[in-house]
Amino acid sequence: MLTVRHVLNEKGCSVHHIHPDATVRDALAKMAEYNIGALVVLDGGSLAGIITERDYARKIVLKGRTSPATPVREIMSTRVICARLDQTVEECMAVMTAKAVRHLPVLEHKKVVGIVSIGDMVKSIIDDQKFIIEQLEHYFQGGR
């Protein structure tokens, strides 16, 4: 079974983050720069929350607030659901589906060591299935 460790080895472990006192506009600019949908919020190196495009849409746009005047801490999600390196991709997908989240920070010894998205999980499963299909085709074509 594929694990979060495998996914991070494939995609990389870079974690884009922001401080809770930064503005929401700064967070959006950073997300746009890296073409990502979420940022981990770190305060003194510790996980304080996560801010997503969904947070922006629901807590800024729909409420008529402005992103340059609002600090990240006012709209970030503080009850962050996290993953472990040894968790399977299937377990993470089940958690993401049940909790309606698209991003899971990955923790090791209470330190953020990566972040995985639902897209990362789907890609991992598709790649694994392609590999299995190729192996089966090779086997049935006599490449035993």
N, C-alpha and C positions, 0 to 999 in steps of 0.2 A: 504494500500500500504506500502511496505517495504521502509524504509528510510536508509540513510547513518548511522544515529545514531544506528539503529538496527544492521547493518552490523558490525560496530565497537564494539558494545556490544558483538557480537558473536566472532569476531576474535581477539579483543583486540585493544588497542589504542597506542601501542608502535610505535614510529616513529624513524626509523634509519636515522641518518643524518650525514652530513660531512660539514666541513668548506670550503669555496671557495679557500683557499690557499693550501689545502691538494693536494696531487698528485692524478692523475687519477688512478695510481696503487693502492694507499691506498683506493680509492673508490671501485675499483674492488675487492680488498681483503675483504672489509667490506660486499659488496654484496654477495660474495661467502660464507663468514662466516655465514650469516643469510639466505642464499638461497633465495635472493630477486633480482628483476630486476631493482630497482631504489632506489636512496637515495635523500632525501630532502636536499637541501643545505641551511644551516642556517648561517647567519652572525650576530653576536650579538643577537641571539635569533629570528631574523626576517628572513622571507622567502626570500632568494636571488635567488633561482632557483631549478632545479631538474636535476639530472644526471642519465641517464639510460644506459642500455647495448646497446641500439640503438645508443646513442650519441657516445659511445666508438667505435662501429663498423664503424660508418660513419665518425667520426671526428678524429679518431686516426688511426685505422687500414687502412682504405682506402686511407688516406692521407700520410701514411708512417711515422707517428709521433711515439714517444715512450711514453708509459704511465708513467714511472718513472720521466720523465723530463717535463711533462705537468701538470700545475695546473688545478684543477677542473673548476675554473672560466673561462678558455679558451674554454671549450667545453660544459658547462652546458647550459640548456635551461633556459632563463630568463623570457620569456613570459609564465608563468606557469598558466595553467588552473586548477582551484580549485573547490572543492565541498563544500557544506554547510551540516551541520548535518540534516537539515530538508528536503533536496532534496531526491526525490525518487530514487530507484535503476534504474528504467526505464529512468528517466531523465539523470542520470549519464551515463548509457549505450549509450544513444542517443548522448550525448556530446562527449564521448570517440570515438564513431564511426565517427561522423562528423569531429572531429578534429584529428583523427588518433593518439590518445594517449592511453596508457595502464594503466597509473597511475594518480590519482588525489589526491593531498594533500587536507586534509579537514581543513578548517579554521573556527574558532569561535572567533569573536572579533579580527580579524587579527592575531590570534595565531594558529600555526599548532597543531591540536589536534589528528591527525591521517592521514592515507593514505589508499586509497582503490585502488585495481587493477581491471582490467576487469575480472580476475579470481574470485575475491571476489564477484563481481556482479553476475556472472553466478552461482556460488555456492549458493548464497542467493536465486536466483530465483528457482533453482532446489529444494532446501530444502523446500521452500514455496509450490511449486507444489506437492512435496511428501506429505506434511502435508495435503493439500487439498484432495488429492487422498485417503489418509488414512481415513480422516473424511467421505468422500463420501462412501467408502467401508463399513465403520462401520454403516453408516446410512442405506444403502441398505441391510445390513445383519440383520437388525432388532434391532440395538443397539440405537434406538431413545431415 
